[in-house]
Amino acid sequence: MSRRTTVTAAALAAVLLLAGAGCSAEEPAPSPVGPPAASGGVPPGPTGGSPFWVDPQSDAARQVRRYESEGRAEDARVLRRIADQPVADWPAGDDPVPEIRRAVAGAAAEKRTAVFVAYNIPHRDCGMYSAGGAHDGQAYRAWVDAFASALGDAKAVVVLEPDAVPHVVDGCTPEQYHEERLQLLSEAIERLKRQPGTRVYLDAGNPAWIDDPGKLVEPLRRAGIARADGFSLNVSNFQTNAAVRDFGATLSGLLGGMHFTIDTSRNGAGPLPGNRAEAWCNPPGRSLGVPPTDRTGDALVDAYLWIKRPGDSDGQCRGGPAAGTWWPEYALGLARRAGS
């Protein structure tokens, strides 16, 4: 999944011409622990615990055990900064049920809340690193129904379809798919909200991608935001909490005071400085952000969450593996800088 910044019409046209379809990985001018590092005015992280479930079988947790078995005690200690924190689960696009059932069972046993990302919309990521998604609208409806049914009455947070609405706004998703996409999102919110313990946050991008919150209002409304618990921001991106909060507060005001969540998984050092190509994709020098918590001290911000799994690649850029693939060297870098 890419978290782009805004794109100029000329740049997008050039990219489309070269790529033959959809948006390019070219940063369309920019698209989600430990205390935040210096990041352009980010306030100190909140104190207190987290109500969210920590997966003992996460890639980070398994990597810690591997390092320990290899005698790499210091690397294991550093990587626990990720492994010991709750990170969102991204259930599979073919069959989400087994993974969801495993997570909700684990969370229920500890009386905690599981966090999920529903990421399977047709024409996903408009042909980019995270391209794919359900074959068509009917397949997507069936997938969402299975997803929701597997949640049962468990306490869960679902971040719904990162990129989907912003890619309608920036034109990366072809116009002929817009109406269907917004309808599918509206139906997905309705279906997920039938589950009594589920909170749903529809993704709204980040302030460096869609710089004018007003452009998101009508698409979010058409996508059923009124029935959701709010919107999510900064998923898989690196914008500072201060910048995201200001953007979110403006968007909230345009939507009648809706609440939102912020992905703080990798924003501890803020975004990559300068107008760098693909600044959203495996940028060097980044750091973990504020640990996941619902104690934000902000009436509009329901939670700081680690939606992007720190250490998962953004795509095959800067030497990274395929999008969503665990990359332990990158994870260690994030964790080391969080402790500096």
C-alpha positions in Angstrom: 0.0 0.0 0.0 1.3 3.4 -1.0 0.8 6.6 1.0 1.3 9.2 -1.6 1.5 12.9 -1.5 -0.3 15.2 -3.9 0.3 14.9 -7.6 0.3 17.6 -10.3 -1.8 16.9 -13.3 1.2 17.1 -15.6 3.2 14.7 -13.5 0.3 12.2 -13.3 -0.2 12.4 -17.0 3.4 11.6 -17.6 3.3 8.7 -15.2 0.2 7.3 -16.8 1.8 7.5 -20.2 4.8 5.6 -19.0 3.1 3.1 -16.8 0.2 2.4 -19.1 -2.4 2.3 -16.4 -3.2 3.8 -12.9 -0.9 5.9 -10.7 2.8 5.4 -10.6 5.1 4.8 -7.7 6.7 8.1 -8.7 6.0 10.2 -5.6 3.0 12.2 -6.9 4.2 15.0 -4.8 3.7 13.3 -1.1 0.2 9.8 -1.2 0.2 3.0 9.3 7.3 2.3 19.3 8.9 4.6 21.5 8.8 8.3 22.1 8.7 10.5 19.0 12.0 11.8 17.8 12.4 15.4 16.8 9.7 15.8 14.1 8.8 19.4 13.5 6.9 20.2 16.6 5.3 16.9 17.5 4.0 17.0 21.1 5.3 14.5 23.6 3.7 11.1 23.5 0.8 10.3 25.8 1.4 8.3 28.9 -0.5 5.2 30.0 -1.1 1.8 28.7 -2.9 0.4 25.6 -6.1 -1.5 25.3 -5.0 -3.1 22.1 -3.9 -6.7 21.6 -0.3 -7.6 21.0 0.2 -10.6 18.6 2.7 -13.0 20.0 3.1 -14.5 16.5 3.9 -11.3 14.7 6.8 -11.1 12.3 8.6 -8.9 14.8 8.0 -11.3 17.6 9.3 -14.3 15.6 12.3 -12.2 14.5 13.1 -11.5 18.2 13.1 -15.2 18.9 15.3 -15.8 15.9 17.8 -13.2 17.0 17.9 -14.7 20.5 18.5 -18.2 19.1 21.4 -16.7 17.1 22.9 -15.0 20.1 22.1 -11.5 18.8 20.8 -10.3 22.1 21.2 -6.6 21.5 19.3 -6.8 18.2 16.5 -8.8 19.9 16.3 -6.2 22.7 16.0 -3.3 20.2 13.4 -5.1 18.0 11.2 -5.6 21.1 10.3 -2.0 20.7 8.2 -3.3 17.8 7.4 -6.8 18.9 6.0 -5.7 22.3 3.5 -3.2 20.8 0.0 -3.8 19.3 0.1 -3.6 15.5 -2.8 -3.9 13.1 -3.6 -7.2 11.4 -4.1 -7.2 7.6 -6.2 -10.3 6.9 -5.7 -12.0 3.5 -7.6 -11.1 0.4 -8.5 -14.7 -0.5 -9.9 -15.8 2.9 -9.8 -13.4 5.9 -11.6 -15.7 8.3 -8.8 -17.8 9.8 -6.6 -14.8 10.6 -9.4 -12.8 12.1 -10.6 -15.7 14.2 -7.1 -16.2 15.5 -6.7 -12.6 16.4 -10.1 -12.1 18.1 -9.6 -15.2 20.1 -6.2 -14.0 21.3 -7.6 -10.6 22.1 -10.6 -11.9 23.9 -8.5 -14.1 26.1 -6.6 -11.0 27.3 -9.7 -8.8 27.3 -8.2 -6.5 24.7 -9.3 -5.0 21.4 -8.0 -6.4 18.1 -7.1 -3.9 15.3 -7.6 -4.8 11.7 -7.2 -3.3 8.2 -9.7 -4.2 5.6 -7.7 -3.8 2.3 -9.2 -5.6 -0.6 -11.2 -3.1 -2.7 -11.3 -3.8 -6.4 -8.7 -1.9 -8.5 -6.6 -1.5 -5.3 -3.7 1.0 -5.4 -4.4 1.7 -9.1 -1.8 -0.7 -10.3 1.0 0.3 -8.0 3.1 -1.8 -5.6 0.1 -3.0 -3.7 -2.1 -3.6 -6.7 -4.8 -6.3 -6.5 -8.0 -6.5 -4.5 -11.2 -8.4 -5.0 -12.0 -9.4 -8.6 -15.2 -7.4 -8.7 -17.9 -5.8 -6.6 -19.7 -9.0 -5.8 -16.5 -10.7 -4.7 -15.7 -7.7 -2.5 -19.2 -7.8 -0.9 -18.7 -11.5 -0.1 -15.2 -10.8 1.3 -16.5 -8.1 3.6 -19.4 -10.3 4.8 -16.9 -13.0 5.7 -14.7 -10.5 7.4 -17.5 -9.1 9.5 -18.9 -12.5 10.4 -15.5 -13.6 11.6 -15.4 -10.6 14.0 -18.5 -11.8 15.7 -19.2 -9.8 18.8 -15.5 -9.2 19.7 -14.1 -5.8 20.5 -12.4 -4.7 17.3 -11.2 -1.6 15.4 -11.3 -1.8 11.6 -9.5 0.7 9.4 -11.3 0.5 6.1 -9.5 0.5 2.8 -6.4 2.7 3.0 -6.0 4.8 -0.2 -9.5 4.0 -1.6 -11.1 7.4 -1.1 -7.9 9.5 -1.7 -7.3 7.7 -5.0 -10.8 8.8 -6.1 -10.0 12.4 -5.2 -6.6 12.5 -6.9 -7.8 10.7 -10.0 -5.4 7.8 -9.7 -8.3 5.4 -9.7 -10.0 5.6 -13.1 -13.2 7.6 -13.1 -15.3 4.7 -14.4 -14.7 2.9 -11.0 -15.5 5.8 -8.7 -19.2 5.3 -8.3 -18.9 1.6 -7.6 -16.0 2.1 -5.2 -17.9 4.7 -3.1 -21.0 2.4 -3.0 -18.9 -0.6 -2.0 -17.3 1.4 0.8 -20.7 2.5 2.0 -22.0 -1.1 2.0 -18.8 -2.2 3.8 -19.3 0.3 6.6 -23.0 -0.8 7.0 -22.0 -4.5 7.1 -19.2 -4.1 9.6 -21.2 -1.9 11.9 -23.7 -4.7 12.3 -21.1 -6.3 14.6 -21.8 -4.9 18.1 -18.2 -4.6 19.2 -16.7 -3.2 16.0 -15.6 0.4 15.4 -14.9 1.5 11.8 -12.6 4.2 10.6 -12.7 5.0 6.8 -9.3 6.1 5.5 -8.8 9.7 4.4 -5.2 9.8 3.4 -2.7 12.3 4.9 -2.1 16.1 4.7 0.8 15.8 2.3 -1.3 13.8 -0.2 -4.7 15.6 -0.3 -3.7 19.0 0.9 -7.2 20.5 0.9 -9.5 18.6 3.4 -12.5 20.0 1.6 -11.8 17.8 -1.4 -12.4 14.7 0.7 -15.8 15.7 2.2 -18.2 14.8 -0.6 -16.4 11.5 -1.5 -16.3 10.5 2.2 -20.0 11.3 2.6 -20.9 9.3 -0.5 -18.8 6.5 0.9 -21.0 6.4 4.0 -18.7 8.1 6.6 -21.8 9.2 8.5 -22.4 5.6 9.6 -18.7 5.0 10.6 -17.1 5.9 13.9 -14.7 8.3 12.1 -11.9 8.4 9.6 -8.2 7.3 9.7 -5.2 9.4 8.8 -1.5 9.0 8.0 -1.8 5.2 7.3 1.7 4.0 6.3 3.0 7.6 6.0 5.4 9.7 8.0 3.6 13.0 8.6 4.0 14.4 12.1 1.3 14.2 14.7 1.0 17.9 14.8 0.5 18.2 11.0 -1.9 15.3 10.9 -3.9 16.6 13.9 -4.4 20.0 12.3 -5.5 18.4 9.0 -7.8 16.1 10.9 -9.4 18.8 12.9 -10.2 20.8 9.8 -11.7 17.7 8.1 -13.6 16.9 11.3 -15.2 20.3 11.3 -16.3 19.9 7.7 -17.9 16.5 8.7 -19.8 17.7 11.7 -17.2 16.9 14.3 -16.2 13.4 13.4 -13.4 11.8 15.3 -10.3 10.2 13.8 -7.3 8.0 14.4 -3.6 8.6 13.5 -1.1 6.0 12.3 2.0 6.8 14.4 3.9 3.6 13.4 6.8 5.3 11.6 6.4 9.0 12.0 8.7 9.6 15.0 11.2 11.5 12.8 8.6 13.0 10.5 8.7 12.7 6.7 11.8 12.5 4.5 13.1 16.0 4.1 13.0 17.7 0.7 11.0 16.9 -2.4 12.4 13.4 -2.8 11.1 10.8 -5.3 9.0 8.2 -3.6 9.4 9.8 -0.1 6.5 7.5 1.0 8.3 4.3 0.0 10.9 2.8 2.4 12.4 6.2 3.2 15.7 6.0 5.1 16.3 7.5 8.5 12.8 7.2 9.8 11.8 6.2 13.3 8.9 4.6 15.3 6.3 7.1 16.6 4.1 7.3 19.6 3.0 3.9 20.9 -0.5 2.7 20.2 -3.0 4.1 22.8 -6.5 5.4 23.2 -5.3 7.9 25.8 -4.5 10.7 23.3 -5.4 13.7 25.4 -7.3 15.0 22.4 -11.1 15.0 22.2 -11.0 14.5 18.4 -8.3 11.8 18.2 -9.7 8.5 19.3 -6.4 6.6 19.1 -2.8 6.6 18.0 -2.5 3.3 16.2 0.3 1.3 14.4 -1.6 0.6 11.3 1.3 0.0 9.0 3.3 -2.9 10.5 6.8 -1.4 11.2 9.3 -3.5 9.3 6.9 -4.4 6.4 8.2 -3.1 3.1 6.3 -0.4 1.2 7.3 -1.9 -2.1 10.3 -2.7 -4.3 12.0 0.6 -3.9 15.2 1.5 -2.2 16.2 -2.2 -2.1 13.0 -3.3 -0.4 11.1 -6.6 -1.0 7.6 -6.8 -2.3 5.0 -4.6 -0.6 3.8 -6.1 2.7 6.9 -8.4 3.1 8.7 -8.4 6.4 12.1 -6.6 6.1 14.0 -7.1 9.4 16.9 -4.7 8.5 14.4 -1.8 8.0 12.6 -2.8 11.2 15.8 -2.6 13.2 16.6 0.8 11.8 13.2 2.1 12.8 13.6 0.7 16.3 17.1 1.8 16.8 16.3 5.4 15.9 13.3 5.4 18.3 15.7 4.7 21.2 18.2 7.4 20.3 
